[in-house]
Amino acid sequence: MKSRSLKALVAVVLMGGAMSMVGCNSGPSRITAGSIRANMTPELQTTAMTSEQHKTRVARSVDHTLRQIWDDLDYIFLVDQPSRLSPYPIP
């Protein structure tokens, strides 16, 4: 009976020592109430988007805008559709 309680005591001491070595974050990146108040949503870049989602939205917008330029140029130079000014059918 004594050896069982001695083993339990040793196990508790070892586990306590191990837990004290790997315990809470106590290094320079320690989380404090002030750091939370300074940036309450660190993963968000905009109101509702993460940095990667924002980059994707910008890339999609630039891609769409650059492709739209060609449609706009066709419209400006009147090549987006055939002319309807002639009363005769034009092949």
N, C-alpha and C positions, 0 to 999 in steps of 0.2 A: 504494500500500500504506500509506503514511503517513497519507493522508486517511481511510482506513477505520479505522485504529486510533485516530486522533484523534476520529472520530465515535463510536466505541465508548466511548472514555473520557468524552466529553461526555455520552453517553447514561447511562453508569453514574453519573456525578456528579449529573446531573439526577434520576435515579430515586432515588438515595440521599438527595438533598435533599428530594424530595417525600415519601419514606417517613418521614423524620425529622419532617416537619411533621404527618403524620397517624398517627403511630405509636401505641403502646399508650396506654391511658387513663391520663393523668397528672394529671387535674384533681382537684377536690375529691371526686369520686365514685370514687376509686381503690380497686380491690379489693385487700385485704390478707388475710393469713392470719387475722388477728384478726377481721376483718369476716365472713369465712366461718365461723369457729368460733362467732361470736355468733349467726348465723342460718343454719344449714346448708341449710334448705329455705325460702327466702324466698317461693316461689310458693304454699306450702301454708299454710292457716289452721288446719286441724284435722290429725289424724293422716294422713288420706288424701284430703282435699278442698281444692281451691283456694277462694279467697274467693267466686267466682261460684257454684261448685257448692254451697257452704254456704248462700249466700243463697237459691238455688233450693230446696234441701231445706227450709229454714225456711219459705219461702213455701208450698210444697206442704203441709207439716204444718199450718200455720195455716189454709189453705183447707180441708183435710180436716176439721179439728177444728170449724170454723165450720159446715160442712155437716152434720157428725154431730150437732150440737146439736139440729137439728130432729128427727132420728130419736129422740134421747133424750127430747125433750119429748113426742113421740107415745107413747113407751113409758110415760112417767110418768103421762100423762093418759089412758091406756088407749084410745087411738084408733089404735093401730097394727094392730089386728085386731078382727074382730067378737067379740062376747061368746059364750062357749060355756056359759053358765050355764043358759039356758033349754032345756028338753027339746023345745020346739017349734021348727020351722024359722022363722026370721025373715027376711022378704024384704029 
